[in-house]
Amino acid sequence: SEGWGQFFKMLEYKQKKRGHIFLQINPKNTSRTCPKCGHVSKDNRSTQAHFCCTNCGYTANADENAAGNILRAGLARLAQKVNSKRSQHCEPSEAEQ
């Protein structure tokens, strides 16, 4: 929606102004994904507040589980961003060859 889009643009602007990185993570299936085995199913949400993996039996608070999945996705994207910048800027010096 337009309201969220404007909010994210403002947040990104403020973060960049402070020299910080802003990443948006797609929340799709974050509340249905098991962080232990990776199994994704709507049945993993036994109730609105409870997560229980139907594959491995892992249980957690549903909101905490989703937040952890979003954090892991964000860290993975950040690592990709850092590694791609390193590969663009790092070339072996003559002494290393």
VEXNUVO-307321 format. One line per field, with one value per atom (N, C-alpha, C, O): residue number from 1; residue in three letters; atom name; z, y, x. Coordinates in steps of 0.05 Angstrom, whole numbers. Layout:
# VEXNUVO-307321
num	[NUM ...]
residu	[ALA ...]
atome	[CA ...]
zz	[Z ...]
yy	[Y ...]
xx	[X ...]
END
This chain:
# VEXNUVO-307321
num	[1 1 1 1 2 2 2 2 3 3 3 3 4 4 4 4 5 5 5 5 6 6 6 6 7 7 7 7 8 8 8 8 9 9 9 9 10 10 10 10 11 11 11 11 12 12 12 12 13 13 13 13 14 14 14 14 15 15 15 15 16 16 16 16 17 17 17 17 18 18 18 18 19 19 19 19 20 20 20 20 21 21 21 21 22 22 22 22 23 23 23 23 24 24 24 24 25 25 25 25 26 26 26 26 27 27 27 27 28 28 28 28 29 29 29 29 30 30 30 30 31 31 31 31 32 32 32 32 33 33 33 33 34 34 34 34 35 35 35 35 36 36 36 36 37 37 37 37 38 38 38 38 39 39 39 39 40 40 40 40 41 41 41 41 42 42 42 42 43 43 43 43 44 44 44 44 45 45 45 45 46 46 46 46 47 47 47 47 48 48 48 48 49 49 49 49 50 50 50 50 51 51 51 51 52 52 52 52 53 53 53 53 54 54 54 54 55 55 55 55 56 56 56 56 57 57 57 57 58 58 58 58 59 59 59 59 60 60 60 60 61 61 61 61 62 62 62 62 63 63 63 63 64 64 64 64 65 65 65 65 66 66 66 66 67 67 67 67 68 68 68 68 69 69 69 69 70 70 70 70 71 71 71 71 72 72 72 72 73 73 73 73 74 74 74 74 75 75 75 75 76 76 76 76 77 77 77 77 78 78 78 78 79 79 79 79 80 80 80 80 81 81 81 81 82 82 82 82 83 83 83 83 84 84 84 84 85 85 85 85 86 86 86 86 87 87 87 87 88 88 88 88 89 89 89 89 90 90 90 90 91 91 91 91 92 92 92 92 93 93 93 93 94 94 94 94 95 95 95 95 96 96 96 96 97 97 97 97]
residu	[SER SER SER SER GLU GLU GLU GLU GLY GLY GLY GLY TRP TRP TRP TRP GLY GLY GLY GLY GLN GLN GLN GLN PHE PHE PHE PHE PHE PHE PHE PHE LYS LYS LYS LYS MET MET MET MET LEU LEU LEU LEU GLU GLU GLU GLU TYR TYR TYR TYR LYS LYS LYS LYS GLN GLN GLN GLN LYS LYS LYS LYS LYS LYS LYS LYS ARG ARG ARG ARG GLY GLY GLY GLY HIS HIS HIS HIS ILE ILE ILE ILE PHE PHE PHE PHE LEU LEU LEU LEU GLN GLN GLN GLN ILE ILE ILE ILE ASN ASN ASN ASN PRO PRO PRO PRO LYS LYS LYS LYS ASN ASN ASN ASN THR THR THR THR SER SER SER SER ARG ARG ARG ARG THR THR THR THR CYS CYS CYS CYS PRO PRO PRO PRO LYS LYS LYS LYS CYS CYS CYS CYS GLY GLY GLY GLY HIS HIS HIS HIS VAL VAL VAL VAL SER SER SER SER LYS LYS LYS LYS ASP ASP ASP ASP ASN ASN ASN ASN ARG ARG ARG ARG SER SER SER SER THR THR THR THR GLN GLN GLN GLN ALA ALA ALA ALA HIS HIS HIS HIS PHE PHE PHE PHE CYS CYS CYS CYS CYS CYS CYS CYS THR THR THR THR ASN ASN ASN ASN CYS CYS CYS CYS GLY GLY GLY GLY TYR TYR TYR TYR THR THR THR THR ALA ALA ALA ALA ASN ASN ASN ASN ALA ALA ALA ALA ASP ASP ASP ASP GLU GLU GLU GLU ASN ASN ASN ASN ALA ALA ALA ALA ALA ALA ALA ALA GLY GLY GLY GLY ASN ASN ASN ASN ILE ILE ILE ILE LEU LEU LEU LEU ARG ARG ARG ARG ALA ALA ALA ALA GLY GLY GLY GLY LEU LEU LEU LEU ALA ALA ALA ALA ARG ARG ARG ARG LEU LEU LEU LEU ALA ALA ALA ALA GLN GLN GLN GLN LYS LYS LYS LYS VAL VAL VAL VAL ASN ASN ASN ASN SER SER SER SER LYS LYS LYS LYS ARG ARG ARG ARG SER SER SER SER GLN GLN GLN GLN HIS HIS HIS HIS CYS CYS CYS CYS GLU GLU GLU GLU PRO PRO PRO PRO SER SER SER SER GLU GLU GLU GLU ALA ALA ALA ALA GLU GLU GLU GLU GLN GLN GLN GLN]
atome	[N CA C O N CA C O N CA C O N CA C O N CA C O N CA C O N CA C O N CA C O N CA C O N CA C O N CA C O N CA C O N CA C O N CA C O N CA C O N CA C O N CA C O N CA C O N CA C O N CA C O N CA C O N CA C O N CA C O N CA C O N CA C O N CA C O N CA C O N CA C O N CA C O N CA C O N CA C O N CA C O N CA C O N CA C O N CA C O N CA C O N CA C O N CA C O N CA C O N CA C O N CA C O N CA C O N CA C O N CA C O N CA C O N CA C O N CA C O N CA C O N CA C O N CA C O N CA C O N CA C O N CA C O N CA C O N CA C O N CA C O N CA C O N CA C O N CA C O N CA C O N CA C O N CA C O N CA C O N CA C O N CA C O N CA C O N CA C O N CA C O N CA C O N CA C O N CA C O N CA C O N CA C O N CA C O N CA C O N CA C O N CA C O N CA C O N CA C O N CA C O N CA C O N CA C O N CA C O N CA C O N CA C O N CA C O N CA C O N CA C O N CA C O N CA C O N CA C O N CA C O N CA C O N CA C O N CA C O N CA C O N CA C O]
zz	[0 0 0 7 -8 -10 16 17 38 64 73 82 70 77 59 68 33 14 22 21 29 37 63 66 82 107 102 113 84 79 65 70 47 33 54 52 72 93 111 118 119 136 122 134 96 81 79 82 74 72 98 98 121 147 153 163 146 151 134 145 109 91 100 99 109 119 143 147 159 183 176 193 151 143 149 149 153 159 134 114 135 113 119 142 98 100 82 58 93 77 82 105 61 64 59 40 77 75 70 83 50 44 67 72 80 103 95 112 69 60 73 71 85 98 122 132 131 155 180 197 181 204 200 218 177 170 167 162 169 163 189 208 190 213 211 191 232 231 234 229 244 249 224 218 211 188 161 140 162 137 126 105 139 129 130 150 108 105 102 84 120 118 135 156 124 140 165 185 164 187 210 232 205 226 247 269 239 258 269 258 292 304 315 315 324 332 323 312 327 319 334 323 359 376 377 388 367 371 345 326 344 321 329 350 313 318 291 275 285 259 257 274 235 231 220 219 214 204 226 229 242 262 291 309 295 322 336 360 324 337 344 328 369 377 386 396 383 391 391 380 403 399 370 358 358 329 321 301 337 330 333 316 354 357 335 325 327 305 279 265 273 248 250 230 273 276 272 259 282 278 249 239 235 206 191 172 198 185 190 172 215 222 206 195 204 189 159 147 148 120 116 96 135 133 135 120 153 156 131 123 119 94 72 57 69 48 53 34 78 85 78 67 84 77 47 38 32 3 -7 -25 5 -3 3 -14 27 34 16 7 11 -5 -34 -47 -45 -72 -74 -94 -53 -53 -51 -64 -35 -32 -58 -66 -72 -98 -119 -137 -117 -136 -131 -150 -106 -99 -93 -92 -90 -82 -105 -116 -114 -134 -123 -108 -128 -117 -126 -149 -107 -114 -127 -127 -138 -152 -133 -141 -108 -88 -82 -74 -85 -78 -101 -97 -125 -149 -151 -170]
yy	[-24 0 25 24 47 72 82 92 78 87 73 86 46 31 38 40 41 49 75 77 94 121 118 130 102 97 85 94 65 52 71 70 88 107 127 133 136 154 140 152 116 101 96 99 89 84 110 109 132 158 165 172 161 167 149 158 124 105 113 113 118 125 151 154 170 196 192 207 172 165 146 139 138 120 91 74 85 57 44 57 18 2 -3 -9 -2 -8 -31 -30 -52 -76 -82 -82 -86 -96 -126 -136 -140 -169 -177 -168 -194 -204 -222 -242 -215 -231 -257 -272 -262 -286 -311 -317 -326 -352 -351 -372 -327 -326 -337 -348 -336 -347 -377 -389 -387 -416 -433 -457 -420 -434 -443 -427 -468 -478 -470 -476 -457 -449 -472 -470 -495 -518 -535 -543 -541 -560 -547 -559 -523 -509 -516 -505 -533 -542 -518 -504 -514 -492 -504 -520 -497 -507 -489 -479 -484 -469 -484 -473 -511 -527 -525 -534 -512 -507 -487 -486 -472 -453 -466 -464 -479 -493 -473 -479 -450 -428 -402 -403 -380 -354 -349 -336 -358 -351 -374 -369 -397 -420 -432 -436 -437 -450 -478 -481 -497 -525 -538 -542 -544 -556 -584 -601 -588 -614 -635 -658 -625 -643 -652 -676 -633 -641 -637 -646 -624 -621 -596 -592 -580 -555 -538 -534 -526 -509 -482 -480 -461 -434 -416 -423 -393 -372 -364 -360 -361 -356 -329 -328 -309 -283 -283 -272 -296 -298 -315 -309 -336 -353 -336 -338 -321 -305 -284 -279 -271 -250 -262 -250 -286 -299 -306 -303 -315 -320 -295 -296 -273 -248 -238 -229 -241 -234 -250 -239 -277 -294 -286 -285 -280 -272 -245 -241 -227 -201 -204 -191 -220 -225 -238 -231 -256 -269 -249 -249 -231 -211 -191 -182 -184 -166 -178 -165 -204 -218 -218 -214 -223 -222 -195 -192 -174 -147 -140 -129 -148 -143 -159 -148 -184 -200 -190 -191 -181 -171 -145 -140 -128 -104 -111 -98 -131 -139 -149 -142 -165 -177 -155 -158 -134 -112 -95 -84 -93 -75 -89 -75 -114 -128 -143 -162 -134 -148 -153 -136 -176 -183 -162 -154 -155 -137 -153 -178 -139 -153 -171 -192 -163 -178 -205 -224 -206 -230 -250 -273 -241 -259 -277 -293]
xx	[17 0 18 41 6 21 32 54 17 26 51 70 52 76 99 122 94 115 128 153 112 123 139 160 129 143 170 190 172 197 217 241 206 224 236 259 219 229 250 270 244 262 289 310 287 312 328 353 315 329 343 366 329 341 365 385 362 384 409 431 405 427 440 464 424 434 453 472 447 464 486 502 488 509 503 521 478 469 458 452 455 444 415 407 399 370 364 369 353 345 316 306 301 273 273 285 260 259 230 211 226 199 190 203 168 159 144 135 141 126 137 160 119 124 143 151 150 168 155 169 129 115 108 97 114 107 132 130 156 181 194 197 203 217 247 260 258 286 305 329 295 313 316 338 293 295 287 291 277 269 242 235 228 201 182 180 167 148 120 115 102 75 56 64 32 13 5 -4 8 1 21 16 44 63 53 62 32 20 -5 -27 -2 -25 -45 -69 -36 -53 -40 -18 -54 -42 -16 2 -15 9 29 51 23 41 51 36 77 90 99 112 91 100 105 86 130 137 126 130 111 99 120 114 144 165 183 188 194 214 205 218 182 171 181 173 197 207 183 165 184 162 173 196 157 165 141 119 144 124 124 145 101 99 112 126 108 120 150 164 160 189 202 223 188 198 200 220 179 179 200 214 204 224 252 269 257 282 287 310 267 269 275 291 262 268 296 310 305 333 353 372 349 367 367 389 344 343 357 371 354 368 398 412 407 436 447 470 432 442 444 463 424 425 447 461 452 473 500 518 504 529 533 555 512 514 523 540 511 517 547 561 556 584 603 622 597 614 615 636 593 593 609 623 608 625 654 671 661 689 700 722 684 693 696 713 681 684 709 720 717 738 765 786 765 789 801 790 824 839 866 877 878 904 925 926 942 964 986 985 1006 1027 1043 1053 1045 1060 1046 1059 1020 1005 1004 997 1012 1010 1033 1034]
END
